[in-house]
Amino acid sequence: MVEKYRGVVPPGSIWFRLNRDESMALMQHQGMLEKMTPEQIMALDSADIQAAKGKVAELEQMLKDAGLKIVTLYD
């Protein structure tokens, strides 16, 4: 599950943490994975994505469209 959390820097920012499999699923959904070499794919790791101000809902929808579930770690 993609973790949604509040960041410290900048204060009140919203971040999403993806593990390696989730990162790959998102890149596959965006059509980026097939453009990568096998070496680049092997080097993929987890990722933290900061949502731009006012774009949290858009980023959440993109993650959901990629088949990923989101768990919010704050109230």
C-alpha positions in Angstrom: 0.0 0.0 0.0 1.2 3.5 -0.9 1.7 5.5 2.3 0.4 9.0 2.4 2.0 11.2 5.1 2.6 14.8 6.1 6.2 15.9 5.6 8.3 18.1 7.8 9.9 20.0 5.0 8.2 22.0 3.8 5.9 22.2 6.8 2.5 20.6 6.1 3.6 19.1 2.8 1.9 15.9 1.6 4.1 12.9 0.5 3.5 9.5 -0.9 5.9 6.6 -0.2 6.0 3.7 -2.8 7.9 0.5 -2.4 9.8 -0.9 -5.4 6.8 -2.9 -6.8 4.5 0.1 -6.5 7.1 2.4 -8.2 7.2 -0.1 -11.1 3.4 -0.3 -11.3 3.2 3.5 -11.5 5.9 3.7 -14.2 4.2 0.9 -16.1 0.9 2.7 -16.0 2.6 5.9 -17.3 4.3 4.1 -20.1 7.8 4.7 -18.8 8.9 1.2 -17.9 9.0 0.0 -21.5 11.4 2.8 -22.4 13.9 1.7 -19.8 16.8 -0.7 -20.2 16.9 -3.9 -18.2 19.7 -2.3 -16.1 17.6 0.7 -15.3 14.7 -1.5 -14.3 17.0 -3.5 -12.0 18.1 -0.3 -10.4 14.6 0.8 -9.5 13.9 1.2 -5.8 11.3 2.7 -3.5 10.2 6.3 -4.1 8.9 9.2 -2.1 6.7 11.6 -4.1 5.8 15.1 -2.9 2.4 16.3 -4.1 2.6 19.8 -5.5 0.4 22.3 -3.6 -3.2 21.9 -4.9 -2.4 18.7 -6.7 -2.9 16.1 -4.0 -6.2 14.8 -5.4 -4.7 14.6 -8.9 -1.7 12.6 -7.7 -4.0 10.3 -5.6 -6.1 9.6 -8.7 -3.1 8.8 -10.8 -1.9 6.3 -8.1 -5.4 4.7 -8.0 -5.6 4.6 -11.8 -2.3 2.6 -11.6 -4.1 0.1 -9.4 -2.4 1.2 -6.2 -4.1 1.5 -2.8 -3.3 4.4 -0.5 -3.2 4.4 3.3 -3.2 7.7 5.0 -0.9 7.9 8.0 -2.4 11.0 9.6 -5.8 12.4 10.6 
